[in-house]
Amino acid sequence: MFIGRERELTALKEWYDKDGIGMMVIYGRRRIGKSTLITEFAKGKRTIFYTATKIGKNRNLELFSKQVVDLLMPGLGEVRFPATEAVFDFIDKNMGSEKIVLVIDELPYWAERDEALLSVLQKYMDTVWNDKNLKIILCGSALSFMEKKVLSEKSPLFGRRDSQMKLDAFDYLDSAKFVPDYSNEDKAICYGITGGIAKYLSMIDPAKSMDENIIRLFFRTDGYLYDETRNLLTQEFSDIAIVNNIVEQIASGENTLNTIAGKIGEKESTILYSLDKLISVGLVEKKRCITEEKNKKKTQYVLKDFMFKFWYEFIPKATSVIEMGQGELYYQKVVKPALHSFMGAVFEEMCRYYTLKQGIMGEYGCFITSVGTWWGVENITDQNGNFRAQSADIDVVALSETDKKAVVGECKFKNEKIDKGIYDTLIRRGKVIPAKYKISKYIFFSLSGYTEWFESLSEEDVLLLTLDSLYE
């Protein structure tokens, strides 16, 4: 069953319904669901769907040609074309007037071995197919290649595309559609351990409990996600050791360039090169303090993929136990008691998404246009009236540049209620937000609710939300 991507399917339909030559570029990290989306869109349409592989220029041409012949002249048998131009000419002469969709999936695998491919494609779009009802979809997982070689001004195809889609992971709401009968807490955990990645979500069996799914996927040697991080890194990187060390450090909480370099014992330039590659393949993101985005000193590197965070937090320490067939025991004794702690960062991301979604609709008395986090130093007064500085952070900071207002929030995914102390801390920390932003709302997000103290609170600018609020 196909789940989600309604907006993308609508955009593809609108693009397809326009007659004439057209080109769509679809890209995104591995396992994100690009091929599944295209397959769903192509149902009922005359489609040449070729997925390139790392087999060289000639073999890709040979296999692509077979797909072309099978659609346009089935039963013809094996036909060999001497060059890309020859098979493109075959398409031109045999496609007729009926609309055809031409998909080249994992384009970089072919184009990297055939430097002329994109130029030839551009020539045929401009001169041979320009009056044809041909819809071309170019798709790839290598983000840097797709952005630099296909979408940039230096690409032969620049100016030919009608549109492009960069697919991201599912948000927590769409992720929940894969497990509709789960409790909201288990839906959140499902989002957390899969990171909203379509392939991983599709591996969840909604007929089994969340615990059973986690054990089956991560804590058995035959589990799909047991070796997934190593498989992905091996596909993308030649120097696995250093990249693995970097991801391990980020997963453990080291998130600045100099601390990562110091922990690993490598030059910052070496680490930065690998970090940029990790960012380009969608595994790491560079996070900045929302009110100081131009301040390079306030830059943190965080794992964009929560599945990676889960894996690095729990699997390396459990390898020997899992390989002895006792992964379930390890999960019950070590992992399950720590799940709420792991979910803390996931819950914060869910709350930021919720705040932005509601803020765009004007729910907080202003038009919110961005959301992020704040971290820095706050000055506090102790019981003796002495000032001291301490590090501080705010989980949710949403800004309205048009109204010069802000919304701040605190998130707790714990089996304990939010109390007055947490309330006081957020109110105090709200004062570190630049004075040009007036705080319109203080929002609290709690898994387990609130203490009795809040029953007498009547502040109109304070919202008390629960996990259930995020799924309403």
ABEGO torsion letter per residue (X at the ends): XBBEGAAAAAAAAAAAABBEBBBBBBBEBBGAGAAAAAAAAABGBBBBBBBBBBAEAAAAAAAAAAAAAAAABBGAEBBBBABAAAAAAAAAAAAEABBBBBBBBGAAAAAAABAAAAAAAAAAAAAAAAABBBBBBBBBABAAAAAAAAABAABAABGABABBBBBBBBBAAAAAAABAABBAAAAAAAAAAAGGBAAAAAABBAABBAAAAAAAAAABAABAAAAAAAAAAAAABABAAAAAAAAAAAAAGBABAAAAAAAAGBBAAAAAAAAAAAAAAGABBBBBBAABAABAABBBBBBABAAAAAAAAAAAAAAAAAAAGAAAAAAAAAAAAAAAAAAAAAAAAAAAAAAAAAAAAGAAGBBBABBBBBBEBBBBBBAAGBBBBBBBBBABBBBBAAAGBBBBBBBBBBABBBBAAAAAAAAAAAAABBAABBBABBBBBBAAEBBAAAAABABAABBBBBAAAAAX
